[in-house]
Amino acid sequence: MVWVGPHQLLCPLCRGTLFWDREVQLNTAGMSFLNLDWANASATGVQCADCSRLELFADSGQVRFSTPEAQP
């Protein structure tokens, strides 16, 4: 389960509640051209386990992951 602030995240496409997480690099053309991709910002990506829809969150501190038994 994923929580964004006090809210449980539901997939807007299929209403799923199980997600996979990953860090996503937010590359820009200019930084890539200069081979400085490592200096770009990153975001927290959560992918729905049911339909594979991907959501990005810029403020990683607001996103929390938990098991169904460990709800906040």
RAUR-V950287 format. One line per field, one symbol per residue. burial: 1 if it has 24 or more other ideal C-beta (glycine too) atoms within 12 Angstrom, else 0. A space follows every 10 residues. Layout:
# RAUR-V950287
burial=???
This chain:
# RAUR-V950287
burial=1111000010 1000000110 1000000000 0000000000 0001110100 0000101000 0011100000 00
